[in-house]
Amino acid sequence: MAESHDHSHNQNKKTLLIAFVIVTIYMVVEAVGGYLTNSLALLADAGHMLSDSISLGVGYLAFSIGEKAADQLKTYGYKRFEILAAVFNGATLVLISIYIFYEAYQRFSEPQDIATSGMLVIAVIGLLVNILVAWLLMRGGDTKDNLNLRAAFLHVLSDLLGSVGAIAAALLIIFFGWAWADPLASVIVAILVLISGWRVTKDAVHVLMEGTPKNVDLEQVAQTIEALPEVKSIHDLHVWSITSGKNAMSGHVVIEEQISFKESQQVLREIEAALERLHIGHVTVQLETEDHPHDDSIRCQGQENHEVVGHHH
C-alpha cells in the first residue's frame, strides 16, 4: 500500500511538471494574442491559463515539499502542504471568475472591435493545448482522489471550456457580427470556473477541518471493528485525512477482560487488516475493558490522555 502511494505520488509529480511547462509556454502566446486582437474572451482565457500555470507550479512544489521526512516539529511530515495548495488553487479560481465577471460587464457596456480571425486561430490552438494537458493529467495522474492534482486538473478543464467559448464567440462575430458574444463567452466560462473553484476549496477545507474522508463510512468502520469476536464496542472513534489518499484513524476499543496480552495483540492486527480494506492505513487504537470509564458515543470527543496500547502505520 505504501509503495502504491509512493508510485502514485511520483507519477502525479512528474505529470504536473510536464503540464506546467506546456501551459506556461502557451499562456504567454495567448496573452500576446489576446492583446493584439483585443479579445476579452482570449485575455480571460490567458488570465485563466496564468492561474493554470501557477496552479500547476504550486501543485508541483507541494508534491516536492510533501516528500520531506517527518521531524519533531512536523510529526506527520509535510504531506498536508498538498491540501494547502489545493485551497490556494481553489481560491484563485473563485477570484479569477469574479474578475472575468467584472471585465465582461465593462465590455457589455462598451462593445469593442475585435480581430476575430486572429482570435479564432489562437483560441483553436489554445483548445488543442488544453486538451493535451488535460489528457496528460488524466492519464498520468490521480485526478479522482488526490485533491491537489484534482484542483490543478479543474483549472485546466475549465480553461479548455474557455477556449471553446472563445472559438464560439469568434465564429458568432465573424458570421453574425454579434460583438456581445465575446463577453458572453467569458461570462459562461466564469460561471464554470466559479463552480470548480468552490467545489475544490470546499473539499480541501473539509480535509483541513479533520472531516471524515469521503471514501470512508464511519458507521461501517465502527461495525467492522465491533464484528470481531473479542471486541465488545468502540468509542472515541475519529477518522480523518492527513492528505489525499492517506487516511488515519484513532479510537478506544473495549475488549473481553479475560483475554491475554498475546490475544490482545492479535486483536490489534485484525483491526489493522480490516481497516486497511476500508482505505485507512494509519491506525492508532487503545484497548480497554468495560470497567474503564468512557462515553458510549463512537464520535464523542472523549478522553485523550490514556495509554495507547496499539499503533500501526
N, C-alpha and C positions, 0 to 999 in steps of 0.2 A: 504494500500500500504506500509506504514511504517512497519507494523507488518510482512508483507510478506518479506520485505527486511531484517528485523532483523532475521527472521527464517532462511532465505537462508544464511545469514552471519554466524549464529551459526552452521548450518549444514556443510557449507564449512570448517569452522574452525575445527570441530570435525573430518571430513573426512581427512583433511590434517594431523592431529596429528596421526591418525591410520596408514595412508600411510607412514608417516615419520619413525615410529618405525619399520615397516616391511622392508622398503627399507634399512634403516641403518644397520639392523642386517645382511641382505643378502649381502650387499655391502662388508662387512668385509670378509664373506665367499668367495665371488667371487674373491676378490683381492688376498687372500691367494692362492686360486685355480689357478688363472692365473699365479701367480709367480711360483708355484710348477710345473705346466705343461708347462711353457714358451710360453703361447699363447698370442699373441698381441690382437687377437680378444676378448679374455676373459679379458685381462688387460684394453683394451679400454672400454669394457662394464662395468668393475668395476669402471673405472675412470668416466664413464658416470653416473653410479649409485651413485658415490660420489657426483656428481653435482646434481643428483636427490634428494639425502638426504639433501644437502644444500638448494636446491630449495624449497623442502617441508618445511624445518625448517624455512627458511626466509619467506615463504608464511604464515606459522602459526604465526610467530612473527608479520607479517604485519597485519593480522586479529586482533591479540591481541592489538597492538598499535592503530589500527583503532577504537577500542572501546572507546578510551579515549574521554572524552567530549570536546566540543569546549571551547576555552578560549579566552582571549583578544589578545593573540599572534597568535593563530590559529583559526580564526573565523569560518572556515568551519570544524573544528575538524581535525582529523588525518587520515581520510579515504584515502587520496591520497597516504599514505605510501604503500598501496597495489599496486599502479601503479609503484612506485619506485622499489618495489620488483619484479614486472614483468619485468621492464627494466634490473634489475640485472640478473634475471634468463635468459632472452633472450640473454644478452651479454655473459654470461658464456657458453651458448650453442654454440655460434659462436666461442669463444676461444677454447673450447674443440674440436670442429670439426677441427680447424686449427692444433691443437696438434696431433690429430689422423692422419691427412694427413702426417705430418712430420714423425711420427713413422712408418707409412706404407711405406713411401719412403725408410726408412732405411732397413726395412725388405725385400722389393723387391730387394734391392741392395745386401743384405747379408741374404739369407734364413737361418732359424734356425730350429733345431729339436724341435718337439712339442710332448708332451704326449697326444695324441689325445683322448684316451679313457677317461681319467680324464677330459679333456677339454669338451668332449661331455656330460658327466654326469652333470658337473657344469652348462653348457650352458642350458641344458634341465630344470634343477631346476630353473635357472635364468628366463627362459621364463615363467614358471608357476608362479613364484613370481610376475613378471611384469604384467602378465595377471590379477592376483588377485588385485594388486594395481590399475591398470587401471580401472578394473570393479568397485572397491570401489569409485574411483574418479568420474566415470561416473554416478554411481547410487546415491551417496550421495552428490555430489557437482554440482555447476553450471559451467560446463566446456565450455559452449557456450558463456555466456555473461559476466562472471567475468574474467577479464584479468589475475589477479593474479593466480587464480585456473587453468585457461587455460594454462598459462606458465608452471606451475608445471605438468599438465597433459601431455603436449607435451614432457617434459623431460622424463616422464615415458613411453610414447608411442614410442618415438624414441629409448629408451633403450630396449623396448620389441623387436623392429626390430633388435637391436644389438644382442640380444640373438638368434634370428632366423638366423642372419648372422653367428654367432659363431657355431651354430649347423650345418648349411650347410657347413661351412669351415671344421669342424671336419670330417663330412661324406666324403667330397671330398678327404681329406688327407688319411683317412682310406682305402677307396676303390680304389683311383687312384694315391695316392702319390703326389698329387698336393700341394706342400708346399706354393705356391703363393696364394692359396685360403684363407689362414689366413689373410694376409694383404689386399687382395682384399675385403674380407667381411668387414674389418674395414673401408675401403675407402667408400664403399656403405653406411654404417651407418653414416660416417662423412658427406656425402652429405645430407642425410635426416636430420641430426642434424642441419646442417648449414641452411637449408631451414626453419626449425621450429624456430630456434633462430632468424633469420632475420625477420620473419613474426611477432612474438610476440613482438620483440623490436620495430618494426615499428609501431605497433598498440599502444603500451604503450607510445611511444614518441608523437604520434598523440594526446593522451589524455593530456599529459603534455604541449603540444603546444596549448591547448584550442581548438582543432579542433572540428568540428561538429560531434556528435556521429553517428556511422554507422546506428543505428536504428532510426535516425531522419532525415526527409526530410525538409530542411529549407524552401523551397518553399511551402510545404504543411502546415507548421506552419504558415507562413505569410497568406496564403489563408484561413486557418481555422479561424484566428483572424479577417481578413477583411470580412469574410462572416457574422459576427454578425451584426444585424440591426443598432446598434448605432455607429458602427466603420466605419470610412471613409478610414483610411490607417494605416500602421505601418512602422516605420523606426528605425534605430539603433538597429536592431534585432541581438542578439547574443545567440547562443545555444552551450553549452559545457558540458563536464562530470566532476563532482567533483571526482568521482571514478566509477568503473564498476557498471552499473545498477542504477546510481544516477545522472540524468541529470538536468541541470539548464538552465534557460533562462532569458534574460533581454531585454527590448525593450520599445520604445516610441509609444504609440497608440493614434492616432488622432481620437477624437470623436465629435459628434454633439455639437454645442455651447449651445443649449438651454436645454440640459438635466440637471436634478437636481443632487445634491450630492448623494442622495439615489439611483438614477438611475445609477450613475457612479459606485457606489459600486456593483450594480448588474452586470454591465458590467465586472468588475474585477472577480467576482465569475464565470461568464460564461466563461471567458478566462481561468481561472484556471482549470475548469472542462474539457474544450475542450483540453487543453494541457496535462492534466493527461492521457487522452486517447491516446495521441501521445508519451507516455513514458517520459514526462517531469514533475517532481514532485516539483521542486523548482522554483517558478516564481516570478520575480520582474518586475513590469510594471509601467511606468509613463504615466498617461493620460494627454492629452493636446489638445488644439483646433487648428484650421488651422492657426490662426494668430500668433501662436508660431513658430518662425523661425526654420527650420530644413532642412536637406538634404533628398531628396526623396528615396535615396538608402536604401533598407532594410538591407543591410550588411555593411553600412558605419561605420567608427569608431566614427563619430559624437560627439555630446556634451555629457559630463558625469556628469556635476555638476548641474543638475536640481533637483527639489524637487521630490522625489519618492512618488507617491500617493498610489500605491498598492503593497502589498508584500504578498507572500504565501509560506509556507514551509510545 
